[in-house]
């Protein structure tokens, strides 16, 4: 991996933007997309997309979409002694929330905050007691509600994980927060850069949605606005390979994820065969993936009059925490796949996909 790619990964993963508060990531993406496309547009919820037009009016409209938001929290209440209660934004294992560093993004400034340790009595007894995020207080060091409010803290403020992006010792993997889904943002930018000067056989709509982690919300507005013929989500999914690779999905170092099913979507035959043919023709390593969670493709495929959708994914260990780990070879495979999809998806290929669906 080139240092340029690592630096882009570091920039995007260290940016802080949780669901409903993606402004910093959006600004970054808008700036980076602008020189790579004909124009940049945003939808009403804040998704940002670059469009490369095609001179042929009947060229297929291909949408390749990441999402900007990472999991985090929202302040729900300020206690009399200045502590903060929160509601989760996205799925969290409550046992990984405590004793971590975060940034509280108030209306006036960024404020360092830590999550309290879970009270010991919640961990005792017969093992049936559950720890909930609502039990965990967030502590910014304020002595009173009035002091917290004097720093601009209000209910609704975002609290976002803080972590540094680093290499593993063997330089095969990277440790970072928010690879779900800053992966998608990195890959669309680098794919667009690689496609500069290419005469594409489609109208390409590439960018990033908001609020994926809280119900696939942003994709609905974006698909309605840009009206694609086909939709490809580029997203990160959980690896399940730390104990065994037997009968599990998501193995680091074995290629991009070709998702065939999740609770919200079955990848249609035509899309599945197109991705398989593309990967095998270009010798791109891939692995099948069945998921217990969804992606923006799950929202996109039911929009308009039905939009055939698929996912070009990567896996990472320990997602939805402060620290995830991913393999650079999987990223390289996914990037090459995105590039080849954009280069090869012409009108004839689109018609073939639709006939097979």
N, C-alpha and C positions, 0 to 999 in steps of 0.2 A: 504494500500500500504506500502510495506517495505521501510525503509529508503534507502536501496541499490538502489531500483528502482527510487526513487525520485532523488537521487544523479546522476544516469545515465541520467535521463531526464534533470536535471539542466546542466550537462556537455554538452550534445548534443544541447540543445536549446540555450545555451549561446555562443557556438561556432559560429563563423561568416564565412559564406560561401555562396555567391550568385552565380547565374548562370555563368558558365565559370571561376569561381574562388573558386572552392570547395576544394582546397588542404588540408586545415586544417581538414575538416570533413572526407575527404578520408583517411588521415593519421590515424585519430582516429579509423575509421571503420576497416582499415586494421589491426591495432594492436589488436583490440578487436575480430575480426573474426578469426584470425590465430589459437588460441588454441582450437577453437570450430569445426574446419573442417579439412578435409584431406589436402586441399591446398587453397590458395587464388590467384585469377587472376584478372587482370584489362583489360578493353577493351581500344581501341584506343583513346576514348574521356575522359577516366578517371573514368568510373564506376568501382566499386570494388565488387567482389563476392567471397564468400566461397563455395566450392564444397564438399559435402559428397557423395562419390562414392558408388555404389551398385555393388555387385559381379555378379548380374544377368545382362547379356548383354541386355535383353529385358525389363528391369525395366523402367517405364516411367520417363522422365526427367521433373522435376517440378521446375519452377523458381518462387521465391517469392522476389519481388523487391520493395524497397523503392526508394526515390530520395533524394539526399544530399542537393540540392540547396534550398535557401530561396529567397524571393523577395528582391530586392535591387536596386541599381543604378550604372551607369557607368559614369565616368567623360567624357564629350564630348568636353569641352572647358574651358580654363583658361582665365579669363578676365584680362584686363590691371591692374585692382586694386586688383587682387588676389582672386576674387570670382570664383566659379565653377558652370558651367552649366552641366546638366546631362541628360541622357536618362534612362528611367525605364527598369529594368530587371524583367519581370513579371508584373502582373496586380496590379495597384495601384489606389485607390480612391484619386485623387489629394488633396482633402480637409483634408486628414489625414497626409500629408507629412510634412507640415510646423511645425516649432518650435519643432523639435525633435532632439535627439542626435544620431549620427552615428559614425562609424569608417571608415576613408579613408585608404585603404590598398595600400600605395605607394610601389614602388620597394625597398625602404630603410627601412620603418618603418610604424607602425600604427599611424595615426594622428586623434585626435578628431575633429569632425566637426558637425555643427548644420545646419539645414535647415532654411532659412529665412522665416519670416511671409509673407503671400501673400499680395502684395500691395493693400491697401484699395480700390483703384479705380476699381479693378477687381471684387469687391463684391458689387458695387453700380449699380444704374440704374434700368432698368426694369426687372431685374432678369434673363435676357437672356445671360448675360456675363458668360463665362466659365473660370474656373481656370484649367490651364494645368501644368503638371510637368515642362515643358520648361520655365514657368514663375517663377519658384521657384529657387532661387540661394542657393548654399551651401557655408557656411562660415567657414573656418578653422582658421580665424584670420590673414591671410597673408595680407600684405600691397601692394603687387605687384605681377604680374605674375612671375617676376624674383625670388622673395623670395619663392613663391610656388614651382617653379621648383628646387630651391636649396635644398628643402627638398625631392626631388625625385618625386614630383607629375607630372603625365603625363596623357593626354587623354587615356582612356582605363582602368584607375585604378578603382577598385571596391569601392563602398560606401555601407556599410552594417549597418542595424539597430543595436543599442546597447540597451539592456534591461536586467534586472535581473529576474530570474525565482523564483517565490514565491508561497506559499500556500495561498488559501483563508482562512478566519477566521474559517470556519466550517470544514476545512480539507477534503472537498469533491471534491474540484476542484483546479486546478493549473493555474496560470497566467504566461504566457511565450511568448516570440517571437518565430516564426519559428516552431510552432507545425506542421504546414504544411511546410516540412514534416519530421521533426526530429522524429515525432511519428513513422514513418515507420522504421527508423534506430534503435530506442529503441526496438521496438517490434521484429525485426528480431534477434537482439542480445539476448534478453531474451528468445525468443522461442528456439534458438539454444542451449542456456545454459540448458533449461529444457529438451531438447531432447538428452543430453549427455547420452550415454549408451543405448539408444534406437536403436533397429535393424530396420531401416526404410525400407519400401517396395518400395523405389524409389531412384533415384539419385536426390539429393536436391541441388539446386543452389540458394543461398541466399545472398542478398547484396543490393547495392544501386547504382542507376543511377545518372548521372549528367544532367543538363540543361533541367529539366522537365518544369520549369516555363516559358521557352521561346520557347515552341513548341514541347515538348515531344521528344527532340532530342536524348538524351542519350540512351533511351530504344531501339532505332533502331539498334545501333551498338551492344548493349549487347545481344539482341535477336539473331541477326545474328551470333555473336561469339559463344554463348552457346547453341543455337539450342534447346530450350525447347519444350516439347510436350504440356505443359499447362503453362499458365502464370498468376500469381496473383500479382496485384499491392496492396501495403499497403500504403494508402495515407489518408490525412486529407481533409475534405470538410467543407464548411460553414454551421454552425447551423442557423436555422431560427425559433427560439422559444422564442424570448424576448418579443413579443407581444401576440402571440397565437400559439398553437400547432394544431389548426384546419386547415386541408388541407395544412399543410406545411411539409417540409422535414428537418430532422436534428435536433433531440431533445436531449439535454444533459441528460445523465443518463438513456437512454432507450436502450442501447446496441450498438453493432457495426453496421456499415452501410452496408447493402446488396444492392449494386448499381444494378439497373435493366436497366437503360438507361441514356445516356448522349449524347451530340451532336456528339461525335466521336465513340460511341460503343453501341451496344445492347448486353447485356449479353445473350449468347446462352442458350437455354433451359437446356441442359445437365449440364452446369456449374451452372446455377441458382438452379436446383434441387439438385445437389450435395451439394452446400453450405447450402441450406435449410435443407436437410436431416441431414447433419453434425451438424448444430446448434441445431436442435430439438432433435436429439439423445443424445447430450451431454448437453442439457439444457442451451445453451448459448444464452443470450438475444440479439436480433437483431431488426433492423428496416429497412424497405425498403427505398431506396433513389433514387430519380430521380434528375439529376444534370444539371445545365446550363454550367458547365465546365468539362474538361476532366482530365484523368490521363494517366500514361504510358501504361495502358491497351489499350487505344485507338490507340496507335502506335503499340504495340506488336501484336495485333490480326490481323493486315494486313501484318505482316512480313513473310518472308520465303514463305511457301505455305499456310499460314493461321494458326494462333496459337490461339486456344480457350482461352479466357482471362476473368478474373473477377477481382473485387476489394473487398478487406476486409478493410473497412474504419472506421474512427471515425469522429465525427463532433466537431467543435470548433467555438465559437463565435469570431467575429472580426478578422478573419484571413486576411493575407496580410496587416498587420499593425505592430506596435511595440508591441502590447499586444493582445494576444489571451487567451481565457479561455476554458478549457476542463474538463470533468468529469473523475475521476479516474476509475469509474465503467465501462465506455465505453472502456477505455484502457484495463482493465482486460478482458473484453469480447473479444476484438479483439485479444489479446495475446492468449487466450485459443483457439480461432478459428484457428489461424495460427498453433498452436501446433497440433491440431486435423487433420487439412488438411495434414500436413506433416506425421503424424502417420498412416493415413488411406488410402492415395491415392496410391493404389497398381495397378497392371496391370489390374485386373478385373474391378476395379472401373473406371479406365481410359477408358477401352473399353465401359463400360456402358455410360459414359459421351458422348463419341463419337457417340454412337448409337442414343442417344436422341437429339443430336444437330440438 
